[in-house]
Amino acid sequence: MFAWVYVLVGRRLPIPSSKLVTPATSVYDRLMSTGLQVATDVSVARPRRAVIDEAWRRIGPGLEVLSSSDGGPLRRTVKRILDPLVLRLRVNPQFSTPILTGEAAAAVDALIVGHGHELLLTARWFTHLKKARRRLRITTGNAQELYFPVCFELAVTAGAPPADSDAAAEATLLELHGDRDRTAGAVLTDHLADPAVVERLSRQLATGWRDVSPGGAITGPFLGGLSTVLGPTGDHRAHGARQRVWAALIADETPYNLGALARDVDGALPWSIVDVGLSSVAPQQRPDVIGEQRGERPLDRTVAERVRATLRRGLDRTELPDIPLLCDEEVDRVCAPWGLLGEDRQATLIVGIDLAVDLMPLDEKHSPHSAVATQIQARLRKEAYVLHARRCLADGAALHPRQQRVVDDLRAFARPYLSRLWARLHGRDVWQETCADVDDVRALLDGVARSTSLDQRQRIKAMLENQLAPTSGAGAI
């Protein structure tokens, strides 16, 4: 017998009824069969996040692709796998409170550890689906949002990836994605083919752009507070202080004012929007509704291109407004400072800029100013392709053109980093996902650095696979 669990991507996940356990009985029987023990004291109420984190770590190695840099589960892992499919919050609401009772904490611990085998297989399936996504050049949606529940389904129903896992992964992706992009894109094209629509949106854009002007507030206190936001992790008291500072920074006018100054020919910014890769020109120019982009940077994009990016990233079209409303909202977003409506997203971008300009993977002598930057910089410098690039530059060796592109990106790491961060924040702005939690912001900044580095690594790998590396005079990074 199977109980059907519905997941957010519209697929049905069969889970054997033996796994739908209750906290008081078979949870512990299942846990004992794994040879693992529960370390939770049933008499003590505990924070939910801490309980989940400890149970996750006890499963052991093999969960890296589902984990954050500190070894705990990614927020999307909790949101897309643990909460709906392991803890099943809809039928176990006692597991959803921020502070769990001792009994609930023990049950949560038991369920997560008891599903350790399935979670390890989920991680393996996700690795195969990510590789297949790159081979098929799929850009729709966020891979973690889309594939985490699907991978758990495969782990439960199919077990370990088969010998022909590449074919199985590609078939899964083709079934999942279908023709979603083509349909939404066609509706957008038809909508913007109407000259009256374009004229109306252009008037809305011109009016909204003029309404944004900088205030007279000083920026020093805001920029000084970034040292706390990006500071050492510390204990729970340090976290509380960091959260209070972050709440104050979100309410500060500085991110808005800096975004407005970026459009002013006389505006003085702490950094150049061209150098950090957010715009191809300074001051920032008003983009068009349709037509050719003025450049290749995030703030150069037309309204139409930004809406298309939203549709490509869209997880579920039914959660988005209809196309006309989506275009109207995007015009308002384009007019806002930094192309973001939310004050918390604007503040997060400023934090990201401050962090990005402090990352210099090729400079051995550079010491970052914040704890977060120091951690990211140390990880980047250990990457094999970064080490090789540094050796090539030190030896004066010739570089293949594709190698040179990676070296250029490493020299100006802020450019690819902030391009990716802006895209993430734009997505959050569309779906109104907040950046109010300072730990979430720090995890986002770290995750963008990881994905930027992974992209550079994949470009080098693709070059080698295509036998484009030079045969003499230069090694391959």
ZAMARGU-4260 file (C-alpha; in steps of 0.2 Angstrom, whole numbers, plus 5000, padded with zeros to 4 digits):
<rodrens>
0) 5000/5000/5000 | 5006/5017/4996 | 5001/5034/5003 | 5002/5048/4990 | 5011/5064/4995
5) 5009/5079/4984 | 5025/5089/4980 | 5025/5107/4974 | 5031/5103/4956 | 5015/5094/4952
10) 5021/5076/4953 | 5014/5063/4965 | 5027/5054/4976 | 5023/5037/4982 | 5030/5033/4999
15) 5028/5016/5007 | 5016/5017/5021 | 5029/5009/5033 | 5038/5026/5031 | 5023/5036/5037
20) 5028/5034/5055 | 5020/5042/5070 | 5031/5050/5083 | 5026/5039/5098 | 5029/5022/5090
25) 5037/5016/5074 | 5049/5031/5073 | 5060/5024/5086 | 5059/5006/5079 | 5064/5013/5062
30) 5078/5023/5069 | 5085/5008/5079 | 5086/4998/5063 | 5098/5010/5056 | 5110/5007/5070
35) 5110/5026/5074 | 5105/5033/5091 | 5094/5048/5095 | 5104/5061/5105 | 5089/5072/5109
40) 5083/5074/5127 | 5064/5071/5127 | 5062/5082/5142 | 5070/5098/5135 | 5062/5110/5123
45) 5074/5115/5109 | 5075/5127/5094 | 5068/5118/5078 | 5083/5124/5068 | 5096/5116/5080
50) 5087/5099/5081 | 5086/5098/5062 | 5104/5103/5060 | 5111/5090/5073 | 5101/5076/5065
55) 5107/5081/5048 | 5125/5080/5053 | 5123/5063/5061 | 5119/5055/5045 | 5137/5057/5040
60) 5146/5061/5023 | 5138/5061/5006 | 5125/5075/5009 | 5137/5089/5003 | 5126/5094/4988
65) 5111/5096/5000 | 5121/5105/5013 | 5128/5123/5017 | 5146/5127/5019 | 5145/5124/5038
70) 5138/5106/5035 | 5120/5109/5040 | 5105/5107/5027 | 5102/5121/5015 | 5087/5131/5017
75) 5080/5124/5001 | 5084/5106/5008 | 5073/5110/5023 | 5059/5119/5012 | 5058/5106/4998
80) 5063/5089/5006 | 5063/5089/5025 | 5048/5099/5029 | 5035/5092/5016 | 5042/5074/5013
85) 5051/5068/5028 | 5043/5078/5043 | 5027/5080/5033 | 5022/5096/5042 | 5004/5096/5035
90) 5000/5080/5045 | 5012/5084/5059 | 5010/5103/5063 | 5019/5100/5080 | 5035/5099/5070
95) 5033/5116/5063 | 5035/5127/5078 | 5051/5137/5081 | 5053/5129/5098 | 5050/5110/5098
100) 5044/5101/5114 | 5056/5088/5120 | 5045/5074/5113 | 5043/5083/5096 | 5062/5086/5095
105) 5065/5068/5098 | 5053/5063/5084 | 5060/5076/5072 | 5077/5069/5075 | 5072/5051/5073
110) 5063/5055/5057 | 5078/5064/5049 | 5091/5051/5054 | 5079/5037/5050 | 5078/5043/5032
115) 5097/5045/5031 | 5098/5031/5017 | 5085/5040/5006 | 5093/5057/5009 | 5110/5050/5004
120) 5102/5043/4988 | 5093/5060/4985 | 5110/5068/4985 | 5117/5056/4972 | 5102/5058/4961
125) 5103/5077/4962 | 5121/5077/4956 | 5116/5067/4941 | 5101/5079/4937 | 5112/5094/4938
130) 5125/5087/4926 | 5110/5082/4914 | 5103/5100/4916 | 5120/5107/4910 | 5121/5094/4895
135) 5103/5099/4890 | 5107/5117/4893 | 5091/5119/4903 | 5089/5136/4911 | 5071/5135/4917
140) 5069/5137/4936 | 5080/5135/4951 | 5088/5118/4950 | 5087/5115/4969 | 5068/5121/4970
145) 5064/5110/4955 | 5074/5095/4958 | 5076/5092/4976 | 5058/5084/4979 | 5060/5074/4962
150) 5077/5067/4968 | 5069/5062/4984 | 5055/5053/4974 | 5068/5044/4964 | 5077/5039/4979
155) 5062/5031/4987 | 5055/5023/4971 | 5070/5019/4961 | 5084/5017/4974 | 5102/5021/4969
160) 5105/5029/4952 | 5107/5015/4939 | 5121/5011/4928 | 5113/5022/4914 | 5110/5036/4926
165) 5114/5049/4913 | 5099/5043/4902 | 5088/5041/4917 | 5092/5059/4923 | 5089/5067/4905
170) 5072/5058/4904 | 5067/5064/4921 | 5071/5082/4916 | 5063/5082/4899 | 5047/5075/4907
175) 5048/5089/4921 | 5051/5104/4910 | 5041/5100/4894 | 5037/5115/4884 | 5033/5127/4899
180) 5046/5140/4893 | 5039/5141/4875 | 5021/5144/4880 | 5025/5158/4893 | 5038/5166/4881
185) 5025/5166/4866 | 5012/5175/4877 | 5025/5188/4882 | 5030/5191/4864 | 5012/5193/4858
190) 5008/5205/4872 | 5023/5216/4868 | 5020/5215/4849 | 5005/5228/4853 | 5012/5246/4850
195) 4999/5253/4862 | 5006/5242/4876 | 5024/5247/4873 | 5019/5265/4872 | 5010/5264/4889
200) 5024/5255/4897 | 5036/5267/4891 | 5027/5282/4898 | 5025/5272/4915 | 5044/5269/4914
205) 5049/5287/4910 | 5038/5294/4924 | 5044/5281/4937 | 5062/5284/4933 | 5060/5303/4936
210) 5052/5300/4953 | 5068/5292/4960 | 5080/5305/4967 | 5094/5304/4981 | 5091/5311/4998
215) 5104/5319/5009 | 5107/5306/5022 | 5125/5301/5025 | 5131/5284/5021 | 5145/5281/5034
220) 5134/5273/5048 | 5127/5261/5035 | 5143/5256/5028 | 5151/5254/5045 | 5137/5242/5050
225) 5142/5230/5037 | 5157/5225/5047 | 5144/5217/5060 | 5134/5209/5046 | 5149/5201/5038
230) 5158/5198/5055 | 5162/5182/5064 | 5148/5169/5067 | 5150/5170/5086 | 5137/5163/5099
235) 5119/5166/5100 | 5122/5183/5108 | 5132/5188/5093 | 5118/5182/5081 | 5106/5193/5091
240) 5116/5208/5089 | 5120/5205/5071 | 5101/5203/5067 | 5097/5219/5076 | 5110/5228/5066
245) 5104/5221/5050 | 5086/5226/5054 | 5092/5244/5056 | 5102/5243/5040 | 5086/5238/5030
250) 5077/5253/5037 | 5091/5265/5033 | 5090/5276/5017 | 5107/5273/5011 | 5104/5258/4999
255) 5090/5269/4991 | 5101/5284/4990 | 5116/5275/4983 | 5104/5267/4969 | 5098/5285/4965
260) 5116/5292/4965 | 5121/5278/4952 | 5109/5287/4939 | 5116/5305/4943 | 5131/5311/4933
265) 5138/5320/4948 | 5134/5305/4960 | 5148/5300/4971 | 5148/5281/4975 | 5160/5271/4985
270) 5164/5260/4970 | 5160/5261/4951 | 5145/5252/4945 | 5155/5249/4929 | 5170/5241/4938
275) 5159/5230/4949 | 5149/5224/4933 | 5132/5230/4937 | 5131/5242/4922 | 5140/5245/4906
280) 5140/5264/4908 | 5140/5277/4922 | 5129/5285/4926 | 5116/5271/4924 | 5105/5274/4909
285) 5086/5271/4909 | 5083/5255/4900 | 5070/5253/4886 | 5054/5242/4887 | 5059/5232/4871
290) 5073/5232/4858 | 5092/5230/4859 | 5100/5231/4876 | 5112/5245/4879 | 5125/5232/4887
295) 5127/5215/4894 | 5126/5219/4912 | 5111/5217/4924 | 5105/5235/4925 | 5107/5236/4906
300) 5093/5224/4902 | 5076/5229/4894 | 5060/5227/4903 | 5056/5212/4891 | 5072/5203/4895
305) 5069/5205/4914 | 5052/5197/4912 | 5059/5183/4901 | 5072/5180/4915 | 5057/5179/4927
310) 5048/5166/4916 | 5064/5156/4914 | 5067/5155/4933 | 5048/5152/4937 | 5045/5137/4947
315) 5026/5137/4944 | 5018/5148/4932 | 5002/5149/4942 | 5011/5158/4956 | 5015/5172/4944
320) 5004/5186/4939 | 4997/5186/4921 | 5009/5193/4908 | 5002/5210/4907 | 5002/5213/4926
325) 5020/5205/4926 | 5026/5218/4914 | 5018/5232/4924 | 5026/5226/4940 | 5043/5224/4931
330) 5042/5242/4925 | 5040/5248/4943 | 5055/5237/4948 | 5066/5244/4934 | 5062/5262/4940
335) 5067/5257/4958 | 5085/5259/4964 | 5096/5245/4959 | 5081/5237/4949 | 5074/5230/4966
340) 5058/5236/4975 | 5061/5228/4992 | 5072/5238/5004 | 5079/5222/5011 | 5084/5216/4994
345) 5092/5233/4990 | 5102/5232/5006 | 5107/5215/5002 | 5114/5220/4986 | 5125/5234/4994
350) 5131/5221/5007 | 5136/5210/4992 | 5145/5224/4983 | 5155/5227/4999 | 5159/5209/5000
355) 5163/5206/4981 | 5176/5221/4980 | 5185/5212/4994 | 5187/5196/4985 | 5204/5194/4976
360) 5207/5176/4973 | 5223/5179/4963 | 5231/5191/4975 | 5241/5181/4988 | 5245/5197/4998
365) 5227/5203/5000 | 5219/5201/5017 | 5200/5203/5016 | 5192/5215/5029 | 5177/5204/5035
370) 5176/5186/5042 | 5164/5181/5028 | 5175/5188/5014 | 5190/5179/5023 | 5181/5162/5023
375) 5176/5164/5005 | 5193/5170/4999 | 5202/5155/5007 | 5190/5143/4999 | 5192/5151/4982
380) 5211/5151/4983 | 5211/5132/4986 | 5202/5129/4970 | 5214/5119/4958 | 5210/5131/4943
385) 5214/5146/4954 | 5231/5139/4960 | 5235/5135/4942 | 5230/5152/4936 | 5241/5160/4949
390) 5256/5149/4944 | 5254/5153/4925 | 5253/5171/4929 | 5269/5170/4940 | 5278/5160/4927
395) 5272/5172/4912 | 5265/5157/4903 | 5254/5159/4888 | 5236/5156/4891 | 5222/5149/4880
400) 5209/5162/4876 | 5196/5153/4886 | 5209/5152/4900 | 5211/5170/4899 | 5193/5173/4901
405) 5193/5164/4918 | 5208/5173/4923 | 5200/5190/4919 | 5185/5185/4929 | 5196/5180/4944
410) 5205/5197/4943 | 5188/5206/4943 | 5178/5193/4953 | 5165/5206/4958 | 5159/5206/4940
415) 5152/5188/4938 | 5148/5187/4957 | 5137/5203/4957 | 5129/5198/4941 | 5123/5181/4949
420) 5119/5190/4965 | 5108/5203/4956 | 5099/5189/4947 | 5095/5180/4963 | 5089/5196/4972
425) 5078/5200/4957 | 5070/5183/4958 | 5067/5186/4977 | 5060/5203/4973 | 5047/5195/4960
430) 5041/5182/4972 | 5042/5194/4987 | 5054/5182/4996 | 5062/5193/5010 | 5080/5195/5015
435) 5076/5200/5033 | 5085/5186/5041 | 5104/5190/5042 | 5109/5172/5042 | 5099/5169/5027
440) 5108/5184/5019 | 5125/5177/5024 | 5121/5160/5017 | 5115/5168/5000 | 5131/5178/4999
445) 5141/5162/5002 | 5131/5152/4990 | 5133/5165/4976 | 5152/5163/4978 | 5151/5144/4977
450) 5140/5145/4961 | 5151/5158/4953 | 5167/5147/4956 | 5158/5131/4950 | 5153/5140/4934
455) 5171/5145/4931 | 5177/5127/4935 | 5164/5120/4923 | 5170/5132/4909 | 5188/5125/4911
460) 5181/5107/4911 | 5171/5110/4895 | 5186/5117/4887 | 5197/5102/4891 | 5183/5090/4885
465) 5182/5099/4869 | 5201/5098/4867 | 5203/5116/4866 | 5217/5117/4878 | 5233/5123/4869
470) 5246/5109/4865 | 5261/5119/4869 | 5266/5135/4878 | 5253/5134/4891 | 5245/5121/4902
475) 5227/5119/4905 | 5219/5127/4920
</rodrens>
